[in-house]
Amino acid sequence: MTGIYQLYQERISMKALTQEQVDTFWRDGVLVVEGAVDSVDLQRMRDEFAHWVEESRSHLNDFGECQDGRPRFDLQPGHSAEKPALRRVQSPEEISDVFADVMRTANTVDFCAQLVGPAIRFHHGKVNSKLPGSATQIKWHQDFPFQPMTNDDMITCLLFVDEVTLENGPLEVLPGTHKGELHTHWHDGVFTGAVDESIVEASADKIVKCTGPAGSVCLMHARLLHGSAPNLSSNPRTLYITTYYSEDAIELSPNHLPSELTHELVRGEPSGRVRCVPYDMELPAVPKATSFFAQQEGAD
Ligand SMILES: O=C(O)CCC(=O)C(=O)O
């Protein structure tokens, strides 16, 4: 009996953040936690992604189709059969049981329920990849201006499918900015999906790079300023990114990555309520091309 009780306690504690971690998340708007998925799920995700990279070799342009008709597989300009540069797979949960399972069962989901739950829903998911030699980079932005909701209890979870090091293009963040301004992502009448460079330059000395072993998750508040540089190493950097939000928030503009799992209640019970907080920002534009990479490159 004692043995079973101990095992149960271990399972609970593995899935719960400590009070110190919770405080760090709300202070900085970001927290890296190791052991968000086990090695079996990690290997399954790697195998699935390796299969998609192989498939991408036979394509010159973005391919596949998402629920809204845009392509599912996003190729970095310069992609070729010899040197594949698959930079994103949109809504992988729709085409892979492995990703759907991780989206619903990873410890990440429990961490988010602890932070903004207890009841939480799934917003969208994607794999972001920086294959060695590809030029993929992400300009600085906040996620919330892409996906306005009635309240901002929303967390972007970046699961490290590979080890993330200082060399392979880690996520870079400006801690504490989730408590600050919602910046414009519009420039000269175009939604560029990026903030003005001067905003980041002014705080360049406060940038933190989020690294960690494969299986870690970086929990990031949706208002936090972040970006990432190209992979300069010979190792891949694959992230499985999922966004969850408090069940009592409702979307205020079209989802930029709708899927059959959008709004799925992944923890807790429906409350039948809506919670609104005051804020003021411009509405986003949904990408016309495959993803926000095109918006950031000015090609949308
Ligand atoms: O892949 C990364 O480094 C960051 C991802 C990100 O910010 C995004 O896809 O919105």
The ligand as an SDF file (V2000), in Angstrom:
LIG
                    3D

 10  9  0  0  0  0  0  0  0  0999 V2000
   11.0450   28.8990  -33.1560 O   0  0  0  0  0  0  0  0  0  0  0  0
   11.3540   29.8250  -32.3900 C   0  0  0  0  0  0  0  0  0  0  0  0
   12.5080   30.0280  -32.0380 O   0  0  0  0  0  0  0  0  0  0  0  0
   10.3310   30.8040  -31.8770 C   0  0  0  0  0  0  0  0  0  0  0  0
    8.9550   30.4920  -32.3320 C   0  0  0  0  0  0  0  0  0  0  0  0
    8.0170   31.6390  -32.3570 C   0  0  0  0  0  0  0  0  0  0  0  0
    8.2100   32.6480  -31.7550 O   0  0  0  0  0  0  0  0  0  0  0  0
    6.7990   31.5070  -33.1530 C   0  0  0  0  0  0  0  0  0  0  0  0
    6.6840   30.5910  -33.9670 O   0  0  0  0  0  0  0  0  0  0  0  0
    5.9000   32.3780  -32.9600 O   0  0  0  0  0  0  0  0  0  0  0  0
  1  2  2  0
  2  3  1  0
  2  4  1  0
  4  5  1  0
  5  6  1  0
  6  7  2  0
  6  8  1  0
  8  9  2  0
  8 10  1  0
M  END
$$$$
